[in-house]
Amino acid sequence: MFVDEIENPEMGDEDDHHFGRVLRLRHGDRITVSDGQGNWRECIYGPTIDVVGEIFFQPKPEIEITIGFALVKKGKPELIVQKLTELGVDKIVPTVAQRSVVHWSEKKIVENERRLNRIAREAAMQSRQVRIPKVSKTQHFSDLVQLKGAALAHPGGKKLSLKHPFLIIGPEGGWTDEETAGRECFSLGQSILRSETAAISAGVLLTSLRDGRIGETGS
């Protein structure tokens, strides 16, 4: 559970419903609370949250992983954010590419930014993360690709590397030649993946490289 103050944790009504009605915790069960900034401690669930453990701190990874993804149809952005959060991705950025089928109005961009950040919080809590990834406001591809270290996932690209831990996933119709021109491109494998599959695969590969579960070989 995420709280505003790790020293004096308090449970909000929404979290109380989640723990009591959804997870069916009983009073006296142990839970872990975090401030979402790397600090965490053990507590006891009940009408109030009782502290039983000291505060621990988990530092940020040395390499920050960012996944951008072109907007996809209803329900899939939520899936992407949920799974990338579970994997431990640090930042998530929705974007609009030339072949994007989905385009959000300014009002919907604001609404979805709040909703996707709420989904990230819930997924981080479910997967016992101590940090909540930031889901940024939807950006146009031409702006996003200018950010430092940004690279594209594209068939025929180079092997994925932590030298480029900021990877952008294209729309269902793929990138245009204009979008890939002069850009660093990296492959996610031989298969042509759906956009949501590609985003999740990128998260798996980059976090596995960072955590040392797989090693980098060649370029």
C-alpha positions, 0 to 999 in steps of 0.5 A, spaced: 500 500 500 502 506 498 501 512 503 503 519 503 507 519 510 511 513 511 512 515 518 505 515 520 501 511 515 494 512 514 489 508 509 485 512 504 478 509 503 479 506 496 485 502 499 481 500 505 476 497 500 481 494 496 484 490 502 478 489 505 473 487 500 478 485 494 484 482 497 479 480 503 485 481 508 483 480 516 485 485 521 492 483 524 494 481 517 501 484 516 502 488 510 507 492 507 507 500 506 511 505 501 511 512 500 512 510 492 519 513 493 523 507 495 521 507 503 517 501 505 516 498 512 511 492 515 505 494 518 499 491 521 492 491 517 486 493 521 481 499 523 488 503 523 495 501 520 499 499 526 507 500 525 511 494 526 517 494 522 523 499 521 523 504 515 527 501 509 530 504 503 531 501 496 535 506 492 533 507 484 536 503 479 542 506 476 539 506 469 532 509 468 528 505 463 522 509 459 517 506 454 513 510 449 508 507 446 503 509 440 496 510 442 492 503 441 485 501 441 480 502 447 483 497 453 490 496 451 493 502 454 491 500 460 494 493 459 500 496 457 501 501 463 499 495 468 504 490 465 510 495 464 509 497 472 509 490 474 516 489 470 519 495 474 519 500 468 520 507 471 517 512 466 511 510 461 509 515 455 503 515 450 505 518 444 501 519 437 505 517 431 503 518 423 499 512 423 496 512 429 489 509 429 487 512 436 487 520 437 485 523 443 482 530 444 486 535 449 480 533 454 481 526 454 489 526 454 488 530 461 483 524 463 487 519 461 493 521 464 490 521 471 487 514 469 493 511 467 497 514 473 491 511 477 492 504 474 500 504 475 499 506 482 494 500 483 499 495 479 505 497 483 501 496 489 499 489 487 506 487 485 509 490 491 513 495 488 516 501 492 516 506 487 510 508 482 512 509 475 510 516 472 505 516 466 507 522 462 502 526 458 501 524 451 506 527 447 506 527 439 512 523 436 515 529 433 516 532 440 518 525 444 523 523 439 527 529 441 528 527 448 535 525 450 536 517 448 530 516 445 530 510 440 525 506 436 523 499 436 523 497 429 524 490 425 531 489 422 534 494 428 540 493 432 540 488 438 537 491 444 542 495 449 542 498 455 545 504 452 538 506 449 534 504 455 528 509 452 525 505 447 518 508 443 513 502 440 510 504 434 503 504 432 499 498 429 501 500 422 508 501 423 513 507 423 513 511 416 520 512 413 520 519 415 519 517 422 525 512 422 529 516 418 536 518 422 533 514 428 536 509 432 532 503 431 532 496 435 529 489 434 525 486 439 525 479 435 524 476 428 516 476 429 512 482 427 508 484 434 502 487 436 503 494 439 501 492 446 505 485 445 511 489 443 511 494 449 511 489 454 516 485 450 521 491 451 519 492 458 521 485 459 528 485 455 530 492 458 528 490 465 532 483 465 538 487 462 538 492 467 537 486 473 542 482 470 537 476 468 540 476 461 546 479 458 548 483 452 551 480 447 554 484 441 550 490 437 
